[in-house]
Amino acid sequence: MTEHPRAVDLFCGAGGLSAGLEAAGCRVAYAADCDPTAVKSYCLNFPRHAACERLHWDSALPSVDIVVGGPPCQGFSSAGHRNAHDARNSLVAVFAHLVARHRPPAFLFENVEGFLTGNDGKWVVELLDPLIAAGYCIQMRKVNAANYGIPQHRKRVIALGGLGWNPGFPSPTHRAAGAPGALAVGGGLPVCQSTEEALRELPPAVPRVPGAQPRLAHHDFRVPGNADTERIRALRQGQTMKDLPERLWHDTYRRRAHRRVMDGTPSERRGGAPAGLRRLVANEPSKAITSGANSEFIHPTEDRPLTLRECARLQTFPDDFRFAGTLGDTAMLIANAVPPRLAELFGRHLVAALRRPHAATPGLASFRVTNAHAMSPALRRTVEEVERRYAPTGQRSLFGG
């Protein structure tokens, strides 16, 4: 391995993973994404990197030390309707196949927590089977980005793999409050950066004016109408639409709230619980940034939605990071990204581990996907299948907790 490990970033989006890897001392040799707006954004920020819009089963990758990627998650995201047959889900298999075929010394895979239970857990098997067969020792865990210092409760599945060696897994660095189970991790560690701290020292946000550009790119907000202004002013920190009088509910929120109990839609297709408007809590990490955050998330202390630049701040993008496309494109690129500071932390861990590899047999070294004592039936099925397929005899204590 050279002084600066070389990396490939598959499904690179705007470049959150690449930004973190570069901060960790890596050199990104190649990046790819099927979305031309993502590639354009990536090239604005990484003009020296080779980036393309084509990625398929037989793509040729350069010889590198680390392959990273977060295949598109829309097929399994809990924020919307799940579809086990969504063609985008097959990109997990593309990632696994490309890593298994090119056999870099290490890989990093990232995805949403719904990846664990989608399609009855078959996505997990689709990822692990070819990689273990290719010789990788793998650590897979569900983490909350707030436990690694990111000012956001963002639960994600991360898998690290070493070709013939155990990559280990970085321990949490922070504790955080404000989300279910958050206090179960990180006791005695420093408190995670809060929403208020993350947004500090930004210039004042300005109302959005069609055709005008704010001084700081994307640091403007949609001016709410009279009805939304009334709703926003009624929300206290931590409250959502359900805490408002029903007369203030959006019609779309009312329909969605009632649909969950009246329309007979299968539970796995209902999506997450509706929140509608939500005012963030100043002294806690933000809720997970989604593509709708700049319309649904209300500033902790100001009566307005977040700006896209504030969403990017909560994702730990630097203020000079550029995004191409429409406002909707930018919102999606920010939401889908791996927070650069989280990518940097995991990148530094892998770089250090690559310099001191510990030989290990191929297999699943850990599968820790919940801190709770109870599991949903869907997650229990996945854990049982993983234990059946991958747990060495007598070592099942490594799994599920």
C-alpha positions in Angstrom: 0.0 0.0 0.0 1.3 3.5 -0.9 1.5 6.3 1.6 -1.9 7.5 0.3 -4.2 4.6 -0.3 -6.1 4.7 -3.5 -9.9 4.3 -3.5 -12.9 3.9 -5.9 -16.2 5.5 -5.0 -19.2 3.6 -6.5 -22.6 5.3 -6.5 -20.7 8.4 -5.5 -23.6 10.9 -5.5 -22.3 14.4 -4.9 -19.2 13.0 -3.2 -19.8 12.7 0.6 -17.7 9.5 0.8 -15.0 10.9 -1.5 -14.7 14.1 0.6 -14.3 12.0 3.8 -11.8 9.6 2.2 -9.6 12.5 1.0 -9.7 14.1 4.4 -8.6 10.7 5.8 -5.5 10.7 3.5 -6.8 8.6 0.6 -6.7 9.4 -3.1 -9.8 8.7 -5.0 -8.9 7.3 -8.4 -12.3 6.8 -9.9 -16.0 7.5 -9.1 -19.2 6.6 -10.8 -22.9 7.3 -10.5 -25.8 6.6 -12.9 -27.3 10.1 -12.2 -25.9 12.8 -14.5 -26.7 15.5 -12.0 -24.8 13.7 -9.3 -21.8 13.3 -11.6 -21.9 17.0 -12.5 -22.0 17.9 -8.8 -19.2 15.5 -8.1 -17.0 17.0 -10.8 -17.6 20.6 -9.5 -16.0 19.5 -6.2 -13.4 17.0 -7.4 -12.3 18.2 -10.8 -9.1 16.0 -10.7 -11.0 12.8 -10.2 -12.2 10.5 -13.0 -16.0 10.3 -12.8 -18.5 8.7 -15.1 -22.2 8.0 -15.5 -21.9 4.4 -16.4 -21.7 1.6 -13.9 -22.7 -2.0 -14.7 -22.0 -5.6 -13.9 -18.9 -5.8 -16.1 -17.4 -2.4 -15.3 -13.6 -2.4 -15.2 -12.3 -0.7 -12.0 -8.7 0.5 -11.5 -6.5 -1.3 -9.1 -7.0 0.3 -5.7 -6.8 -0.3 -2.0 -10.4 0.4 -1.0 -13.7 0.3 -2.8 -16.5 2.2 -1.2 -20.2 2.7 -2.1 -23.7 3.2 -1.0 -26.0 1.8 -3.7 -29.3 3.8 -4.2 -31.5 3.2 -1.2 -35.0 4.2 -2.5 -36.0 0.6 -2.8 -35.5 -0.1 0.9 -35.8 3.3 2.6 -38.2 3.4 5.5 -39.1 7.0 4.5 -41.3 5.8 1.7 -43.1 2.9 0.1 -40.8 -0.2 0.0 -40.7 -2.3 -3.2 -38.7 -5.5 -3.0 -38.7 -5.6 -6.8 -37.4 -2.1 -7.4 -34.8 -2.4 -10.1 -32.5 -0.1 -8.1 -32.2 -2.7 -5.4 -30.2 -4.9 -7.7 -27.4 -2.4 -7.5 -26.4 -4.0 -4.2 -25.6 -7.1 -6.2 -23.6 -5.0 -8.6 -21.6 -3.5 -5.8 -20.9 -7.0 -4.3 -20.0 -8.5 -7.7 -17.6 -5.7 -8.6 -15.8 -5.9 -5.2 -15.7 -9.7 -5.4 -14.3 -9.6 -9.0 -11.7 -7.0 -8.5 -10.8 -8.1 -4.9 -9.4 -4.8 -3.4 -7.7 -5.2 0.0 -10.7 -3.5 1.7 -14.2 -2.3 1.1 -16.8 -0.1 2.8 -20.6 -0.5 2.1 -23.2 2.0 3.4 -27.0 1.9 3.3 -30.2 2.7 5.1 -31.4 0.6 8.0 -34.3 -0.7 5.9 -31.7 -2.6 3.9 -31.6 -5.1 6.8 -35.3 -6.2 6.5 -36.2 -5.4 2.9 -37.3 -8.4 0.8 -37.2 -10.6 3.9 -33.5 -10.0 4.5 -32.5 -11.3 1.1 -30.6 -8.0 0.3 -28.2 -8.8 3.2 -27.5 -12.3 1.7 -27.1 -10.8 -1.7 -24.3 -8.6 -0.4 -22.6 -11.1 1.9 -22.6 -14.3 -0.1 -20.3 -13.2 -3.0 -18.0 -11.2 -0.7 -17.4 -14.0 1.8 -16.9 -16.4 -1.1 -14.3 -14.0 -2.5 -12.3 -14.2 0.8 -13.5 -11.2 2.8 -13.8 -11.0 6.6 -16.7 -8.7 7.2 -18.0 -6.5 10.1 -21.6 -5.3 9.6 -23.3 -3.0 12.1 -26.2 -0.6 12.3 -24.9 2.7 13.6 -26.3 6.1 14.5 -24.2 8.9 13.0 -24.7 11.0 16.1 -22.6 8.4 18.1 -19.7 9.4 15.8 -20.1 13.1 16.3 -22.4 13.9 13.4 -25.0 16.5 14.4 -27.8 14.2 13.2 -29.7 11.1 14.3 -29.0 9.2 11.1 -29.2 5.4 11.4 -27.3 3.5 8.7 -25.9 0.1 8.0 -22.2 0.0 7.5 -20.1 -3.0 6.4 -16.3 -3.1 6.4 -14.5 -5.9 4.7 -10.8 -7.0 4.6 -9.5 -9.5 2.0 -8.1 -12.2 4.3 -7.9 -9.9 7.3 -10.3 -8.6 9.9 -10.9 -4.8 9.4 -12.4 -4.3 12.9 -14.9 -1.5 13.4 -14.5 1.9 15.0 -16.0 2.4 18.4 -18.5 5.2 19.0 -16.9 8.5 19.9 -19.9 10.5 21.2 -23.2 10.1 23.1 -26.4 11.8 22.1 -30.0 12.3 23.2 -33.2 12.8 21.3 -33.8 9.5 19.5 -35.1 6.1 20.6 -32.2 4.0 22.0 -29.7 6.9 21.7 -28.8 6.9 25.4 -27.9 3.2 25.3 -24.7 4.0 23.4 -21.7 6.2 24.4 -22.1 6.6 28.1 -19.2 8.7 29.4 -18.2 9.9 25.9 -18.4 13.6 24.9 -21.8 14.9 23.9 -22.4 15.0 20.1 -22.6 18.4 18.4 -26.1 19.8 18.5 -28.2 21.3 15.8 -27.6 24.8 17.2 -23.8 24.3 17.3 -23.7 22.9 13.8 -25.6 25.9 12.4 -23.7 28.5 14.4 -21.9 31.3 12.5 -23.9 30.9 9.3 -25.0 34.3 7.9 -28.7 35.1 8.3 -30.9 33.1 5.9 -32.8 35.2 3.4 -36.2 34.6 1.8 -36.1 32.9 -1.6 -36.5 35.3 -4.6 -37.0 33.7 -8.0 -34.0 34.3 -10.2 -31.9 35.8 -7.4 -28.9 34.0 -5.8 -28.2 34.4 -2.1 -24.7 35.5 -1.1 -24.1 32.0 0.3 -25.3 29.4 -2.2 -28.5 27.7 -1.2 -28.9 29.7 2.1 -32.4 30.9 1.3 -35.7 29.6 2.3 -39.2 29.2 0.9 -41.4 31.9 2.5 -44.3 30.0 4.1 -47.9 31.0 3.3 -50.3 32.2 6.0 -51.5 28.8 7.0 -48.0 27.3 7.3 -46.9 30.4 9.2 -49.6 29.7 11.8 -48.6 26.1 12.0 -44.9 27.0 12.4 -45.5 29.6 15.1 -47.5 27.0 17.0 -44.8 24.4 17.0 -42.4 24.2 20.0 -39.0 22.6 19.8 -39.4 18.8 19.3 -43.0 19.0 18.2 -44.5 17.7 14.9 -47.7 18.1 13.1 -49.4 15.6 15.4 -48.9 18.0 18.3 -51.0 20.7 16.6 -54.7 21.1 16.8 -56.3 19.0 14.0 -57.6 22.2 12.4 -54.0 23.0 11.6 -53.1 19.7 10.0 -52.2 19.7 6.3 -54.8 17.9 4.2 -52.1 15.5 2.9 -51.0 14.8 6.5 -54.6 14.1 7.6 -55.1 11.7 4.7 -51.8 9.9 5.4 -52.5 9.7 9.1 -55.9 8.1 8.5 -54.6 5.9 5.7 -52.4 4.1 8.1 -55.3 2.7 9.9 -58.1 2.7 7.4 -57.0 1.7 3.9 -55.7 -1.8 4.5 -52.3 -1.1 2.9 -49.8 -3.8 3.9 -47.7 -2.6 6.9 -44.4 -3.1 5.0 -45.6 -0.6 2.4 -46.8 2.2 4.6 -43.5 4.0 5.0 -42.5 5.7 8.2 -44.8 7.3 10.7 -46.0 10.7 9.3 -44.5 13.8 10.9 -45.3 16.6 8.6 -43.8 19.8 9.8 -41.2 19.3 12.6 -39.4 21.9 14.7 -35.9 20.7 15.5 -34.5 20.9 19.0 -31.6 23.3 19.4 -29.5 21.4 21.9 -29.9 18.0 20.3 -28.7 16.5 17.0 -31.1 17.0 14.1 -33.4 14.3 12.9 -32.1 12.5 9.8 -31.9 14.9 6.8 -34.2 13.7 4.0 -35.0 15.2 0.6 -37.9 17.0 2.2 -36.0 18.4 5.1 -35.9 21.9 3.7 -39.7 22.1 3.5 -40.6 20.0 6.6 -37.9 20.8 9.1 -38.4 24.0 11.0 -35.4 26.0 12.4 -35.1 25.5 16.2 -35.5 29.2 17.0 -36.6 31.0 13.8 -40.1 30.6 12.3 -39.0 29.3 8.9 -38.0 26.1 7.2 -34.3 25.1 7.0 -32.3 26.2 4.1 -30.6 23.7 1.8 -27.2 25.1 3.1 -28.3 24.3 6.7 -29.3 20.8 5.6 -25.8 20.5 4.1 -24.2 21.7 7.3 -26.1 19.1 9.3 -24.7 16.6 6.8 -21.2 18.1 7.6 -20.6 19.4 4.1 -18.3 22.4 4.0 -20.0 25.7 3.1 -18.1 25.9 -0.2 -19.3 22.5 -1.4 -21.2 22.9 -4.6 -24.4 21.2 -5.9 -25.6 21.1 -9.5 -29.2 20.9 -10.8 -32.5 22.2 -9.5 -33.4 22.8 -5.9 -35.1 19.4 -5.8 -31.9 17.8 -7.2 -29.8 19.5 -4.6 -32.1 18.4 -1.8 -31.9 14.8 -3.0 -28.1 14.9 -3.4 -27.7 16.3 0.2 -30.1 13.8 1.7 -28.6 10.7 0.0 -25.0 11.6 0.8 -22.8 9.9 3.5 -21.8 12.7 5.9 -18.2 13.6 4.9 -17.1 13.7 8.6 -18.5 10.2 9.1 -16.8 9.0 6.0 -13.5 10.5 7.2 -13.8 8.7 10.5 -14.4 5.3 8.9 -11.7 6.1 6.2 -9.1 6.8 8.9 -10.0 3.5 10.6 -9.6 1.6 7.3 -6.3 3.3 6.5 -4.9 2.5 9.9 -6.2 -1.1 9.7 -4.7 -1.6 6.2 -1.2 -0.7 7.6 -1.6 -3.3 10.4 -3.8 -6.1 8.9 -4.7 -9.0 11.2 -5.1 -12.2 9.3 -8.5 -13.8 9.5 -10.6 -16.4 7.8 -13.3 -15.3 5.4 -16.7 -14.9 7.0 -19.0 -12.6 9.0 -17.0 -11.4 12.1 -19.9 -9.4 13.5 -23.5 -8.5 12.8 -24.7 -6.0 15.4 -27.9 -4.4 14.2 -29.8 -3.3 17.3 -29.1 -2.0 20.8 -32.7 -2.8 21.9 -33.6 -5.9 23.8 -36.5 -6.6 21.5 -36.6 -6.8 17.7 -39.3 -6.4 15.1 -40.4 -9.7 13.6 -38.8 -8.6 10.3 -35.5 -7.9 11.8 -35.7 -11.1 13.9 -36.1 -13.1 10.7 -33.1 -11.5 9.1 -30.9 -12.1 12.2 -32.0 -15.7 12.4 -31.2 -16.2 8.7 -27.8 -14.5 9.1 -27.0 -16.7 12.1 -28.0 -19.8 10.2 -25.9 -19.0 7.2 -22.8 -17.3 8.6 -22.4 -17.8 12.4 -19.5 -20.1 13.3 -20.5 -22.9 15.7 -20.4 -21.6 19.3 -20.0 -17.9 18.3 -23.6 -16.8 17.8 -23.2 -14.3 20.7 -21.5 -12.0 18.0 -24.9 -11.6 16.3 -28.0 -9.6 16.8 -26.9 -7.4 19.8 
